[in-house]
Amino acid sequence: MNARSDMFCAAIDWGTTNMRVWLLDQSGNVSASRASDEGMRQAMPDRFEAIMEKHLAEMGAPVDLPVIICGMAGARGGWVEAEYMRTPAQLSAAHESAVKVAHASRDIRILPGACQMDEAREDVMRGEETQLAGAISGVEDNGIFCMPGTHSKWAVVEGGSLTRFTTFMTGEMHGLVSKHSILRDTLGEAKANAESPAFAGAVDEMLEGRGFTEALFSIRASALLKGAEAGDLASRLSGLVIGSEIASAKRAFEPEEVGLVAAGPLSDLYRAALARAGINAEALDGEALARRGLFAAAQSFWGNS
């Protein structure tokens, strides 16, 4: 493929298990993109540059095109560690704490993550801070954001600054319970349905204060005693884990509205659960936010070149 001359930079969101690469022009528009399962775990300890260069070559990127990266490439044990910004952290200034990859064949900058040092509420994020920067780029610089995933994040942004956040191990807990607990055979491969009464009822139980671990075994018991369908049981489990997260976040952040950074079935589940908690949700495209945040940082480095 011929090298492209209309590119401004390459932008990479490098996660633990996956990565996404975009070629961006001077206006931040996407000219080409690639997705891969070559996340940090596949790239460690020394394959980061080789993986990146392979994708850039296949996309036709010029050999001198600069690269901006967020996510786990900057983690300890990643490509090059980019130290965390401490809250309160001005999101638009993340580029000031970026690290430059030494001895690389092109200009490569890795953005920092963010950390919270409050006693007993220590927390970290990598990648989500760039999505948050994208969310407030050129628009309202205040808000509360719900970012579902393996490790869901709730974050507060005030005056463009990330002031506090909390991580919930919601997705990981769901995976552990559904695949590695006594409920594994009960649930099978059934999927949750956001419109299921079983989902709604489970969310309500968590919002009303029922204990999470107490409620879990009822899934097994209802299958044994009432012959409940696997789909309803899967919906109940999702309602319990998501409802537990939202109940805690509602106490901590008192949100009336959140920016919901999610897509597909997961977005449907969270929107339904948030509505039951009386919280309005504005759907946001996480990939678009990451690109916007990466592009804004790239402009700080190369915008006048």
C-alpha positions as CSV (number, residue, x, y, z in Angstrom):
1,M,0.0,0.0,0.0
2,N,1.3,3.4,-0.9
3,A,2.2,5.8,2.0
4,R,-0.4,8.5,2.5
5,S,0.6,12.2,2.6
6,D,-2.6,13.7,3.9
7,M,-2.2,12.4,7.4
8,F,-1.7,14.4,10.6
9,C,-1.0,11.6,13.0
10,A,-1.8,8.0,14.0
11,A,-3.8,7.6,17.2
12,I,-3.8,4.4,19.2
13,D,-6.0,3.3,22.1
14,W,-4.0,0.4,23.5
15,G,-6.0,-1.7,26.0
16,T,-5.1,-4.8,28.0
17,T,-6.6,-7.2,25.5
18,N,-7.3,-5.1,22.4
19,M,-6.0,-2.1,20.6
20,R,-7.5,0.3,18.1
21,V,-5.5,2.3,15.6
22,W,-6.7,5.3,13.5
23,L,-5.1,7.5,10.9
24,L,-6.3,11.1,11.4
25,D,-6.1,14.0,9.1
26,Q,-5.5,17.7,10.0
27,S,-9.2,18.0,11.0
28,G,-9.2,14.9,13.1
29,N,-11.2,12.9,10.6
30,V,-10.6,9.2,10.3
31,S,-8.9,8.1,7.0
32,A,-8.3,4.5,8.0
33,S,-8.7,2.4,11.1
34,R,-7.8,-1.1,12.4
35,A,-8.9,-3.1,15.4
36,S,-6.8,-5.9,16.9
37,D,-6.7,-8.3,19.8
38,E,-3.0,-7.5,20.3
39,G,-3.4,-5.7,23.5
40,M,-0.8,-5.1,26.2
41,R,-0.8,-8.8,27.2
42,Q,0.1,-9.8,23.6
43,A,2.6,-7.0,23.2
44,M,4.6,-7.6,26.5
45,P,7.4,-7.4,27.0
46,D,9.0,-6.1,23.8
47,R,6.6,-6.3,20.9
48,F,4.9,-2.9,21.1
49,E,6.8,-1.2,18.4
50,A,6.7,-4.2,16.1
51,I,2.9,-4.6,16.4
52,M,2.4,-0.8,15.9
53,E,4.6,-0.6,12.9
54,K,2.9,-3.7,11.3
55,H,-0.5,-2.0,11.5
56,L,0.8,1.4,10.4
57,A,2.5,-0.2,7.3
58,E,-0.7,-2.1,6.4
59,M,-2.7,1.1,6.7
60,G,-0.2,3.0,4.4
61,A,1.0,5.4,7.0
62,P,4.1,7.5,6.1
63,V,7.2,6.3,7.9
64,D,7.6,9.6,9.7
65,L,4.0,10.0,10.8
66,P,3.9,10.8,14.5
67,V,1.9,8.6,16.9
68,I,-0.1,9.5,20.0
69,I,-1.1,6.6,22.3
70,C,-3.3,6.3,25.4
71,G,-4.1,3.3,27.6
72,M,-2.1,0.3,28.8
73,A,1.0,0.9,26.6
74,G,1.9,3.5,29.3
75,A,1.3,1.1,32.2
76,R,4.1,-0.2,34.4
77,G,5.3,-3.2,32.5
78,G,3.9,-1.7,29.2
79,W,5.9,-0.1,26.5
80,V,7.1,2.9,28.4
81,E,5.6,3.9,31.8
82,A,3.8,7.2,31.7
83,E,3.3,8.3,35.3
84,Y,-0.2,9.0,36.5
85,M,-1.7,12.5,36.8
86,R,-3.0,13.0,40.3
87,T,-6.5,14.2,40.9
88,P,-7.6,16.9,40.5
89,A,-6.2,16.6,37.0
90,Q,-6.8,19.1,34.2
91,L,-7.7,16.9,31.3
92,S,-6.6,19.3,28.6
93,A,-3.1,19.3,30.1
94,A,-2.5,15.6,29.9
95,H,0.0,16.0,27.1
96,E,2.3,17.9,29.5
97,S,2.8,14.6,31.3
98,A,3.2,12.4,28.2
99,V,6.4,10.4,27.7
100,K,8.3,10.2,24.4
101,V,9.4,6.8,23.3
102,A,13.2,6.9,23.1
103,H,15.1,5.4,20.2
104,A,12.0,4.9,18.0
105,S,12.1,5.5,14.3
106,R,9.3,8.1,14.6
107,D,7.9,10.6,17.1
108,I,5.8,8.5,19.5
109,R,4.1,10.0,22.6
110,I,2.3,8.0,25.3
111,L,-0.3,9.9,27.4
112,P,-0.5,9.4,31.2
113,G,-3.3,7.7,33.1
114,A,-4.9,9.3,36.2
115,C,-4.8,8.3,39.9
116,Q,-6.6,9.2,43.1
117,M,-4.7,9.1,46.3
118,D,-7.5,9.6,48.9
119,E,-7.1,7.3,51.9
120,A,-9.0,4.1,51.4
121,R,-10.3,5.4,48.0
122,E,-7.1,5.0,46.0
123,D,-7.9,4.4,42.4
124,V,-6.3,4.4,38.9
125,M,-7.4,4.6,35.3
126,R,-5.6,4.4,31.9
127,G,-7.4,5.3,28.8
128,E,-10.7,6.5,30.3
129,E,-9.1,9.9,31.1
130,T,-8.5,10.4,27.4
131,Q,-12.1,9.6,26.7
132,L,-13.1,12.1,29.3
133,A,-10.8,14.7,27.6
134,G,-12.6,13.9,24.4
135,A,-16.0,14.3,26.1
136,I,-15.3,17.8,27.2
137,S,-13.3,18.9,24.2
138,G,-14.9,22.1,22.9
139,V,-18.2,21.6,24.8
140,E,-19.4,21.6,28.4
141,D,-16.5,21.0,30.8
142,N,-18.6,19.7,33.7
143,G,-20.3,16.4,34.2
144,I,-20.6,13.0,35.7
145,F,-19.7,10.0,33.5
146,C,-20.5,6.3,33.8
147,M,-18.1,4.2,31.8
148,P,-19.1,0.5,32.0
149,G,-16.8,-2.3,31.3
150,T,-14.7,-5.0,33.0
151,H,-13.8,-2.4,35.5
152,S,-16.5,0.3,35.3
153,K,-15.6,3.9,36.1
154,W,-17.7,6.7,37.5
155,A,-15.9,10.0,37.1
156,V,-16.7,13.6,38.1
157,V,-15.3,16.4,35.8
158,E,-15.5,20.0,37.1
159,G,-14.2,23.0,35.1
160,G,-12.4,20.6,32.8
161,S,-10.6,18.9,35.7
162,L,-11.0,15.2,36.7
163,T,-11.7,15.7,40.4
164,R,-12.7,12.2,41.6
165,F,-13.6,8.8,40.4
166,T,-14.4,5.3,41.5
167,T,-13.9,1.9,39.9
168,F,-16.4,-0.9,40.2
169,M,-15.3,-4.4,39.3
170,T,-18.8,-5.0,37.8
171,G,-17.8,-6.8,34.5
172,E,-15.2,-8.9,36.2
173,M,-17.6,-9.9,39.0
174,H,-20.2,-10.9,36.4
175,G,-17.6,-13.0,34.6
176,L,-16.4,-14.7,37.8
177,V,-19.9,-15.5,39.0
178,S,-21.3,-16.6,35.7
179,K,-18.3,-18.7,34.6
180,H,-16.6,-19.8,37.8
181,S,-19.2,-20.2,40.6
182,I,-22.0,-22.6,41.4
183,L,-24.2,-20.5,39.1
184,R,-22.2,-21.5,36.0
185,D,-24.4,-24.5,35.2
186,T,-27.6,-22.7,36.1
187,L,-26.9,-19.8,33.7
188,G,-25.3,-21.7,30.8
189,E,-24.8,-19.3,27.8
190,A,-28.0,-17.3,28.4
191,K,-27.8,-13.5,27.8
192,A,-29.4,-10.8,29.8
193,N,-32.3,-8.8,28.4
194,A,-32.6,-5.1,29.4
195,E,-36.4,-5.4,29.0
196,S,-36.8,-8.4,31.2
197,P,-38.8,-8.0,34.5
198,A,-36.2,-10.2,36.1
199,F,-33.5,-7.5,35.3
200,A,-35.7,-4.7,36.5
201,G,-36.6,-6.5,39.7
202,A,-32.9,-7.2,40.5
203,V,-31.9,-3.6,39.9
204,D,-34.7,-2.5,42.2
205,E,-33.5,-4.8,45.0
206,M,-30.0,-3.3,44.9
207,L,-31.4,0.2,44.9
208,E,-33.5,-0.6,47.9
209,G,-30.5,-1.8,49.8
210,R,-30.6,-5.6,49.6
211,G,-27.2,-7.2,50.1
212,F,-25.5,-8.2,46.8
213,T,-24.0,-11.6,48.0
214,E,-27.3,-12.4,49.8
215,A,-29.2,-11.9,46.6
216,L,-26.8,-14.0,44.4
217,F,-27.8,-17.4,45.7
218,S,-31.4,-16.7,45.1
219,I,-30.6,-17.3,41.4
220,R,-29.6,-20.9,42.1
221,A,-32.5,-21.4,44.4
222,S,-35.1,-20.0,42.0
223,A,-33.9,-22.4,39.3
224,L,-34.2,-25.4,41.7
225,L,-37.5,-24.5,43.3
226,K,-39.4,-22.7,40.5
227,G,-37.7,-23.9,37.3
228,A,-36.9,-20.3,36.3
229,E,-35.7,-19.9,32.7
230,A,-32.0,-19.4,32.1
231,G,-32.7,-16.1,30.2
232,D,-34.5,-14.7,33.3
233,L,-31.7,-15.9,35.6
234,A,-29.0,-14.3,33.4
235,S,-31.1,-11.1,33.4
236,R,-31.3,-11.3,37.2
237,L,-27.6,-11.7,37.6
238,S,-26.9,-8.7,35.3
239,G,-29.5,-6.7,37.2
240,L,-27.8,-7.5,40.5
241,V,-24.2,-6.6,39.5
242,I,-25.2,-3.5,37.6
243,G,-27.8,-2.4,40.2
244,S,-25.2,-2.8,42.9
245,E,-22.8,-0.5,41.1
246,I,-25.5,2.1,40.4
247,A,-26.8,2.0,43.9
248,S,-23.3,2.7,45.3
249,A,-22.6,5.4,42.7
250,K,-25.9,7.1,43.4
251,R,-25.0,7.4,47.0
252,A,-21.5,8.7,46.2
253,F,-22.2,11.1,43.4
254,E,-25.9,12.0,43.6
255,P,-26.2,12.3,39.8
256,E,-29.3,13.5,38.1
257,E,-27.7,12.9,34.6
258,V,-24.7,11.1,33.4
259,G,-22.8,10.7,30.2
260,L,-22.9,7.0,29.5
261,V,-19.9,5.8,27.6
262,A,-21.1,2.4,26.3
263,A,-22.4,0.7,23.2
264,G,-24.6,-2.3,22.2
265,P,-26.3,-4.6,24.7
266,L,-24.2,-3.2,27.6
267,S,-25.5,0.3,26.9
268,D,-29.1,-1.0,26.8
269,L,-28.6,-2.7,30.2
270,Y,-27.1,0.4,31.9
271,R,-29.6,2.8,30.4
272,A,-32.5,0.7,31.7
273,A,-30.9,0.4,35.2
274,L,-30.0,4.1,35.4
275,A,-33.6,5.0,34.4
276,R,-34.9,2.8,37.3
277,A,-32.6,4.8,39.6
278,G,-34.1,8.1,38.3
279,I,-30.9,9.0,36.4
280,N,-31.0,10.4,32.9
281,A,-28.3,9.0,30.6
282,E,-26.8,10.6,27.5
283,A,-25.3,8.0,25.3
284,L,-21.7,8.7,24.2
285,D,-19.5,6.9,21.7
286,G,-16.4,5.7,23.6
287,E,-14.3,5.2,20.4
288,A,-15.2,8.7,19.2
289,L,-14.3,10.2,22.6
290,A,-10.9,8.4,22.6
291,R,-10.1,9.7,19.1
292,R,-11.1,13.2,20.0
293,G,-9.0,13.1,23.2
294,L,-6.0,11.7,21.3
295,F,-6.4,14.2,18.5
296,A,-6.5,17.2,21.0
297,A,-3.3,16.0,22.6
298,A,-1.7,15.4,19.2
299,Q,-2.5,19.0,18.3
300,S,-0.6,20.2,21.4
301,F,2.6,18.4,20.1
302,W,2.4,18.8,16.3
303,G,-0.4,21.3,15.5
304,N,2.0,24.0,14.5
305,S,4.5,21.8,12.7
